[in-house]
Amino acid sequence: MKRSSTFKAIFAGASLSAAAVALPFGAASAGEFDGMTLRVGTWGGSWRKVQEDHIVPQLAARGLKIEYVTASPHDNLAKLVAARGRDVPIDVMEVGEPLLPSIAEGGYAAKIDHGLVPNKAHMPAALYDDRKFVTLASQYGVCYEKRKFAENGIPVPRTFQDLVHPKLKRKLSFPDITSGPGLSNVAMVAYAAGGSVDDIEPGLDLIRRIDPFTYWKRGSANVTHLETGDIYAAVVHAGWCVRMKNAGLDVSMAYPRITDEYTGAATYTLMIVVNGTGVPEAATAYLNEYLGEEFQFQLAKQTGVVPVNGNAIARMRKEPLLQEMMILDTAGMERILTFDFSRIDISDWTDRWSRTVGN
């Protein structure tokens, strides 16, 4: 368990980087990527669409063709592992921090030429190194349907134990461990149940007692299940609650207390240039566009995540819906839990999940 120092660093950068001046890096030129195709590993749906709307036009003007490999980071990493010794199937990809130990061990991240990332001037230096850039943060809790909770007398959850409720039995969804946020949410519930990243059994037991309707692999499935009444709530990051609200659902976000010290949890999404890519400059150009103010703001506004670009953060804090759904005040940020994923064994966690919860 650890305090959210990196999460606070993102917000600390809002006042510093908002005034930053772009450094005199080499100017982009039309046609520099003519004939090149870049394969981007990312999620699908609205996440992909924001990139298509705000990144693709910028790079298409420079001659680059972009193809998306849409899957969870877990599945995209599996593609890299399967292709070991052959041409890589992805050139640049988004990854969750639980996968960083596996990526480092396998040598899947290439060294990044920071001279090709001028937008780093608008983010704290603590958020990047030679082989990876933090691109955003996600806050985790429970998105619940307000009318269903009221009609059934279900209290807004103050703890994760509150989800063990007779009216919520088989009416809540939880992320599968192989989904993008799966490992993070297992860790979150483990701490809430008195365990830790070193002892997830209490968390697995609590998840079993909650007895979810389904273990989701794609967040979009929760939208359908809420619309049909199959579920009344979903354990998700705030972004899905933002998207559900924008889709017309009467939902709100709750952040149950995890321990006496922590309320709510957060994890970071990062981007790497894949080692072995044949188009490293184009891959780095994509990373740079991802860190740009307009894309970062639109991603935050439409998908409910916390950007790292200081100018985007300043604009995000003025959005009423994001203020409603997310923890954005300084005191709340102090209480957000983050995790030390260098201590986890993904194979062991997955085996434990399969033997118990996943049955």
C-alpha positions as CSV (number, residue, x, y, z in Angstrom):
1,M,0.0,0.0,0.0
2,K,1.2,3.5,-0.7
3,R,0.1,7.1,-0.7
4,S,-0.8,8.6,-4.0
5,S,2.4,10.7,-4.4
6,T,2.3,10.2,-8.2
7,F,-1.4,11.1,-8.3
8,K,-0.7,14.3,-6.4
9,A,2.2,15.0,-8.7
10,I,-0.2,15.1,-11.6
11,F,-2.2,17.9,-9.9
12,A,0.8,19.7,-8.7
13,G,1.9,19.9,-12.3
14,A,-1.3,21.8,-13.2
15,S,0.0,25.1,-11.8
16,L,3.5,24.6,-13.0
17,S,3.1,23.2,-16.5
18,A,0.1,25.4,-17.4
19,A,2.6,28.2,-17.8
20,A,5.3,26.1,-19.5
21,V,6.5,27.3,-22.9
22,A,7.0,24.8,-25.7
23,L,10.7,24.1,-26.2
24,P,12.3,24.5,-29.6
25,F,12.2,20.9,-30.7
26,G,12.3,20.0,-34.4
27,A,9.1,21.1,-36.3
28,A,6.8,18.4,-37.7
29,S,6.7,18.3,-41.5
30,A,4.0,17.1,-43.9
31,G,4.9,13.9,-45.6
32,E,7.6,12.8,-43.1
33,F,5.7,9.6,-42.4
34,D,4.6,8.8,-46.0
35,G,4.2,5.1,-46.6
36,M,4.3,4.2,-42.9
37,T,1.7,2.3,-40.9
38,L,1.6,2.6,-37.1
39,R,-0.2,-0.1,-35.0
40,V,-1.5,1.3,-31.7
41,G,-2.5,-1.0,-28.9
42,T,-5.4,0.5,-27.0
43,W,-9.0,0.0,-25.9
44,G,-12.0,0.2,-28.2
45,G,-15.2,2.1,-28.2
46,S,-15.3,5.7,-27.1
47,W,-11.7,5.5,-25.9
48,R,-10.5,4.7,-29.4
49,K,-12.9,7.2,-31.0
50,V,-11.3,10.2,-29.0
51,Q,-8.0,9.2,-30.4
52,E,-9.4,8.9,-33.9
53,D,-11.0,12.3,-33.6
54,H,-8.0,14.2,-32.1
55,I,-4.8,12.3,-32.8
56,V,-5.3,10.7,-36.2
57,P,-5.9,13.9,-38.1
58,Q,-2.7,15.4,-36.8
59,L,-0.6,12.5,-37.8
60,A,-2.4,11.7,-41.1
61,A,-1.4,15.2,-42.2
62,R,2.2,14.0,-41.8
63,G,1.5,11.0,-44.0
64,L,1.0,8.4,-41.3
65,K,-1.6,5.6,-41.5
66,I,-2.8,4.4,-38.2
67,E,-4.3,1.0,-37.3
68,Y,-5.7,0.1,-33.9
69,V,-5.2,-3.1,-32.1
70,T,-8.1,-3.0,-29.6
71,A,-7.9,-5.2,-26.6
72,S,-7.1,-5.0,-22.9
73,P,-3.4,-4.2,-22.0
74,H,-3.2,-7.8,-20.6
75,D,-4.3,-9.3,-24.0
76,N,-2.1,-6.9,-26.0
77,L,0.9,-7.9,-23.9
78,A,0.1,-11.5,-24.5
79,K,0.4,-10.7,-28.3
80,L,3.9,-9.4,-27.8
81,V,4.8,-12.5,-25.8
82,A,3.5,-14.8,-28.5
83,A,5.4,-12.9,-31.2
84,R,8.7,-13.1,-29.4
85,G,11.5,-13.6,-31.9
86,R,9.3,-12.4,-34.8
87,D,8.1,-9.0,-36.0
88,V,6.2,-7.2,-33.3
89,P,2.4,-6.9,-33.9
90,I,2.1,-3.5,-32.1
91,D,4.3,-0.4,-32.3
92,V,3.1,1.7,-29.4
93,M,0.7,0.7,-26.7
94,E,-1.1,1.7,-23.6
95,V,-0.4,-0.4,-20.5
96,G,-1.7,-0.4,-16.9
97,E,0.9,-0.2,-14.1
98,P,0.3,-3.8,-12.9
99,L,1.9,-5.0,-16.1
100,L,5.1,-2.9,-15.7
101,P,7.1,-5.6,-14.0
102,S,6.3,-8.1,-16.8
103,I,7.1,-5.5,-19.4
104,A,10.5,-4.7,-17.8
105,E,11.3,-8.4,-17.3
106,G,10.6,-9.2,-20.9
107,G,12.3,-6.1,-22.3
108,Y,9.2,-5.0,-24.3
109,A,9.7,-1.2,-23.9
110,A,12.1,0.6,-26.2
111,K,14.1,3.6,-25.1
112,I,12.2,6.8,-26.0
113,D,13.8,9.8,-27.7
114,H,12.6,12.6,-25.4
115,G,13.6,15.1,-28.0
116,L,10.6,13.9,-30.0
117,V,8.2,14.5,-27.1
118,P,7.9,18.3,-26.8
119,N,4.6,18.0,-24.9
120,K,6.5,16.7,-21.9
121,A,7.1,20.3,-21.1
122,H,3.5,20.5,-19.9
123,M,3.7,17.6,-17.4
124,P,5.8,16.9,-14.2
125,A,9.1,15.2,-14.9
126,A,8.3,12.6,-12.2
127,L,5.8,11.1,-14.6
128,Y,8.2,9.8,-17.2
129,D,11.5,8.1,-17.7
130,D,13.5,6.7,-20.6
131,R,11.1,3.9,-21.4
132,K,7.6,4.9,-20.3
133,F,5.3,7.9,-19.9
134,V,2.4,8.2,-17.5
135,T,-0.5,9.4,-19.6
136,L,-3.4,9.5,-17.2
137,A,-4.8,8.3,-13.9
138,S,-8.1,6.4,-13.2
139,Q,-10.1,6.6,-10.0
140,Y,-11.9,3.4,-8.9
141,G,-15.1,3.0,-6.9
142,V,-18.8,2.0,-7.4
143,C,-21.0,3.4,-10.1
144,Y,-24.6,2.9,-9.0
145,E,-28.1,3.6,-10.4
146,K,-29.7,6.1,-8.0
147,R,-33.3,5.2,-8.6
148,K,-32.8,1.4,-8.2
149,F,-30.9,2.0,-5.0
150,A,-33.7,4.2,-3.6
151,E,-36.5,1.9,-4.7
152,N,-34.8,-1.1,-3.1
153,G,-33.6,0.6,0.1
154,I,-30.0,0.0,-0.7
155,P,-27.7,2.4,1.0
156,V,-24.9,4.2,-0.9
157,P,-21.9,2.0,-0.1
158,R,-19.6,3.5,2.5
159,T,-17.4,0.4,2.6
160,F,-17.0,-2.5,0.2
161,Q,-18.6,-4.8,2.9
162,D,-21.8,-2.7,2.3
163,L,-22.0,-4.4,-1.1
164,V,-22.8,-7.7,0.6
165,H,-26.5,-6.8,0.6
166,P,-29.5,-9.0,-0.1
167,K,-30.9,-6.6,-2.7
168,L,-27.6,-6.4,-4.5
169,K,-27.0,-10.1,-4.7
170,R,-26.4,-10.9,-8.4
171,K,-27.1,-7.2,-9.1
172,L,-23.6,-5.9,-9.3
173,S,-20.8,-6.4,-11.7
174,F,-17.1,-6.7,-11.0
175,P,-14.1,-6.6,-13.4
176,D,-12.6,-9.9,-14.4
177,I,-9.0,-10.2,-13.3
178,T,-7.9,-10.3,-17.0
179,S,-9.6,-7.0,-17.8
180,G,-7.7,-3.8,-17.9
181,P,-8.5,-2.8,-14.3
182,G,-8.8,-6.3,-13.0
183,L,-5.6,-6.6,-11.0
184,S,-6.1,-3.1,-9.5
185,N,-9.6,-3.9,-8.3
186,V,-8.6,-7.2,-6.8
187,A,-5.9,-5.3,-4.9
188,M,-8.4,-2.6,-3.8
189,V,-10.9,-5.1,-2.4
190,A,-8.1,-7.1,-0.8
191,Y,-7.0,-4.1,1.3
192,A,-10.7,-3.3,2.0
193,A,-11.1,-6.8,3.4
194,G,-8.0,-6.6,5.6
195,G,-5.6,-8.2,3.2
196,S,-3.0,-6.6,0.9
197,V,-1.1,-7.2,-2.4
198,D,0.8,-9.9,-0.4
199,D,-2.4,-11.6,0.7
200,I,-5.4,-11.3,-1.7
201,E,-7.4,-14.2,-0.2
202,P,-9.5,-11.9,2.1
203,G,-10.4,-9.8,-1.0
204,L,-11.3,-12.9,-3.1
205,D,-13.5,-14.1,-0.2
206,L,-15.3,-10.7,0.0
207,I,-15.9,-10.7,-3.8
208,R,-17.4,-14.2,-3.5
209,R,-19.7,-13.0,-0.7
210,I,-20.7,-9.9,-2.8
211,D,-21.8,-12.5,-5.4
212,P,-21.7,-10.4,-8.6
213,F,-24.0,-10.9,-11.6
214,T,-21.0,-11.0,-13.9
215,Y,-17.3,-10.5,-14.1
216,W,-16.9,-8.0,-16.9
217,K,-14.0,-7.9,-19.4
218,R,-15.2,-4.8,-21.3
219,G,-16.6,-1.8,-19.5
220,S,-19.2,-1.2,-22.2
221,A,-21.0,-4.3,-21.0
222,N,-22.0,-2.5,-17.8
223,V,-23.9,0.1,-19.8
224,T,-26.1,-2.6,-21.3
225,H,-26.6,-4.4,-18.0
226,L,-27.6,-1.2,-16.3
227,E,-30.0,-0.2,-19.1
228,T,-31.7,-3.6,-19.0
229,G,-31.9,-3.8,-15.1
230,D,-29.6,-6.8,-14.9
231,I,-27.4,-4.9,-12.5
232,Y,-27.9,-1.9,-10.2
233,A,-24.2,-1.1,-9.8
234,A,-20.8,-1.8,-11.2
235,V,-17.3,-1.6,-9.8
236,V,-15.5,0.6,-12.4
237,H,-13.4,3.6,-12.8
238,A,-15.1,7.0,-12.7
239,G,-14.8,7.3,-16.5
240,W,-17.5,4.6,-17.1
241,C,-19.8,6.4,-14.7
242,V,-19.2,9.6,-16.7
243,R,-20.0,7.8,-20.0
244,M,-23.2,6.2,-18.5
245,K,-24.4,9.6,-17.3
246,N,-23.7,11.1,-20.7
247,A,-25.7,8.2,-22.2
248,G,-28.7,9.3,-20.1
249,L,-28.5,6.8,-17.1
250,D,-29.3,8.2,-13.7
251,V,-26.1,7.2,-12.1
252,S,-23.6,8.5,-9.6
253,M,-20.2,7.5,-8.2
254,A,-19.4,6.3,-4.7
255,Y,-15.9,5.9,-3.3
256,P,-16.1,3.4,-0.4
257,R,-13.7,3.6,2.4
258,I,-10.9,1.1,2.0
259,T,-9.1,1.5,5.4
260,D,-9.2,4.1,8.1
261,E,-6.6,6.0,6.1
262,Y,-7.8,5.6,2.5
263,T,-11.0,6.3,0.5
264,G,-11.0,5.4,-3.2
265,A,-8.2,4.0,-5.2
266,A,-6.3,5.1,-8.3
267,T,-4.0,3.6,-10.9
268,Y,-2.0,5.0,-13.7
269,T,-2.1,4.2,-17.4
270,L,1.2,4.6,-19.3
271,M,2.4,4.4,-22.9
272,I,5.4,2.6,-24.2
273,V,7.1,2.4,-27.6
274,V,7.4,-1.3,-28.3
275,N,10.9,-2.6,-28.5
276,G,11.5,-3.9,-32.0
277,T,9.1,-1.6,-33.8
278,G,10.1,-0.6,-37.3
279,V,8.6,2.9,-37.0
280,P,10.0,4.3,-33.7
281,E,9.8,7.9,-34.7
282,A,6.1,7.6,-35.7
283,A,5.4,5.7,-32.5
284,T,7.0,8.5,-30.5
285,A,5.0,11.1,-32.5
286,Y,1.8,9.3,-31.4
287,L,2.9,9.4,-27.8
288,N,3.6,13.2,-28.1
289,E,0.1,13.8,-29.6
290,Y,-1.4,11.8,-26.8
291,L,0.2,14.1,-24.3
292,G,-1.1,17.3,-26.0
293,E,-3.5,19.6,-24.3
294,E,-6.5,19.3,-26.5
295,F,-6.4,15.5,-26.7
296,Q,-5.8,15.2,-22.9
297,F,-8.7,17.5,-22.1
298,Q,-11.1,15.8,-24.5
299,L,-10.1,12.4,-23.1
300,A,-10.8,13.6,-19.6
301,K,-14.1,15.2,-20.5
302,Q,-15.4,12.3,-22.5
303,T,-14.1,9.4,-20.5
304,G,-13.6,10.7,-16.9
305,V,-9.9,10.2,-16.4
306,V,-7.3,12.5,-14.9
307,P,-4.9,13.9,-17.5
308,V,-1.2,14.7,-17.0
309,N,-1.0,17.8,-19.2
310,G,-1.2,20.8,-16.8
311,N,-3.2,22.9,-19.3
312,A,-5.7,20.1,-19.7
313,I,-6.0,19.6,-15.9
314,A,-6.8,23.3,-15.4
315,R,-9.7,23.0,-18.0
316,M,-10.9,19.7,-16.6
317,R,-11.4,21.2,-13.1
318,K,-14.0,23.5,-14.5
319,E,-16.2,20.7,-15.8
320,P,-19.3,20.2,-13.4
321,L,-19.8,16.5,-14.3
322,L,-16.2,15.6,-13.6
323,Q,-16.4,17.5,-10.3
324,E,-19.5,15.4,-9.4
325,M,-18.1,12.0,-10.4
326,M,-14.4,12.3,-9.4
327,I,-12.2,13.1,-6.4
328,L,-10.6,16.3,-7.4
329,D,-10.1,18.2,-4.1
330,T,-6.8,18.3,-2.4
331,A,-8.0,16.7,0.8
332,G,-9.7,13.8,-1.1
333,M,-6.6,13.2,-3.2
334,E,-4.6,12.8,0.0
335,R,-6.7,9.8,0.9
336,I,-6.6,8.0,-2.5
337,L,-4.9,4.6,-2.3
338,T,-2.4,3.5,-4.9
339,F,-0.5,0.2,-5.0
340,D,3.0,-1.2,-5.3
341,F,2.5,-3.7,-8.2
342,S,6.2,-4.7,-8.2
343,R,5.2,-7.0,-5.3
344,I,2.6,-9.0,-7.2
345,D,2.8,-12.3,-9.1
346,I,0.3,-12.0,-11.9
347,S,0.3,-15.7,-12.6
348,D,-0.3,-16.6,-9.0
349,W,-3.1,-14.0,-8.7
350,T,-4.7,-15.3,-11.9
351,D,-4.5,-18.9,-10.7
352,R,-6.1,-18.0,-7.3
353,W,-8.9,-16.1,-9.1
354,S,-9.6,-19.1,-11.5
355,R,-9.7,-21.5,-8.6
356,T,-12.1,-19.5,-6.5
357,V,-13.9,-16.4,-7.8
358,G,-13.7,-17.2,-11.5
359,N,-15.5,-20.6,-11.1
